[in-house]
């Protein structure tokens, strides 16, 4: 199954939540977070998960940071409800210039 890989640039909502789970007798680190992107008066929220060594990158993120992510959406259904999550393959914080910060206000 081919996954459509996409880029998203958006602001971090809240704090990053860290955890781990066991898979094939190995502990896998995970970081979960949400991003928000504004379109005029509308907002789009994206729930994200990053796994393994890339979790370390997310430890430096703070609420409001402008984040770039690259990955794909994954859907799963549980109890007749569909959940959509973005699986992050690459991520980094984008430092805004002082002029860009003024334009947002």
C-alpha positions in Angstrom: 0.0 0.0 0.0 1.5 3.3 -1.0 1.2 6.1 1.5 0.8 9.7 0.3 3.7 11.5 2.0 3.0 15.2 2.8 4.6 18.2 4.5 2.8 20.3 7.1 3.9 23.5 8.8 1.9 24.5 11.8 2.0 25.7 15.4 2.3 23.3 18.4 -0.8 23.2 20.6 -0.1 22.3 24.2 2.7 20.1 25.5 4.3 17.1 23.8 3.4 13.9 25.6 6.1 11.2 25.8 5.8 7.5 26.4 6.9 4.1 25.2 5.5 0.6 24.4 6.8 -2.8 23.7 7.0 -4.2 20.1 8.7 -7.4 19.2 10.4 -7.5 22.7 11.9 -4.0 22.2 10.8 -0.8 23.9 9.8 1.9 21.4 9.7 5.5 22.4 6.8 7.7 21.2 5.9 11.4 21.3 2.4 12.6 20.7 1.4 16.2 20.0 -1.1 18.3 18.1 -0.5 21.1 15.6 -2.9 23.8 14.5 -2.9 25.7 11.2 -5.0 28.8 10.6 -6.8 29.5 7.3 -8.3 32.9 7.8 -10.9 32.4 10.5 -10.8 28.6 10.2 -8.4 26.3 12.0 -7.2 22.8 11.2 -5.9 20.5 13.9 -3.5 17.6 13.2 -2.8 14.9 15.8 0.8 13.6 15.4 2.9 10.7 16.6 6.7 10.3 16.2 8.6 7.1 17.1 12.1 5.9 17.9 15.2 8.2 17.9 13.2 11.1 16.4 11.4 11.5 19.7 14.5 13.3 21.0 13.9 16.2 18.5 10.4 16.8 20.0 11.8 17.2 23.5 12.9 20.7 22.6 9.4 21.8 21.4 7.3 24.3 23.4 3.7 25.3 23.0 3.3 27.8 20.1 6.5 26.7 18.3 6.2 26.7 14.5 6.9 23.0 13.5 7.6 21.4 10.2 6.6 17.7 9.9 6.8 15.2 7.0 4.9 11.9 7.0 1.5 10.4 6.3 -2.0 10.0 7.7 -3.0 6.7 9.2 -6.6 5.8 9.9 -7.9 3.2 12.3 -11.4 2.2 13.4 -12.4 1.2 16.9 -15.9 0.8 18.2 -17.4 2.2 15.0 -15.3 5.4 15.3 -12.6 6.4 12.9 -9.4 7.9 14.3 -7.0 9.8 12.0 -3.4 10.3 13.1 -0.3 11.8 11.3 2.7 9.4 11.4 5.8 11.7 11.5 8.9 10.5 9.6 10.8 13.8 9.9 10.3 16.9 12.0 12.0 20.1 13.1 11.2 23.5 14.7 11.2 26.5 12.3 12.6 29.6 13.8 10.6 32.6 12.7 12.3 35.9 12.0 11.2 39.0 14.0 9.4 40.4 11.0 7.4 37.2 10.5 6.3 37.3 14.2 5.1 40.9 13.8 3.0 40.0 10.7 1.1 37.3 12.7 0.0 39.8 15.4 
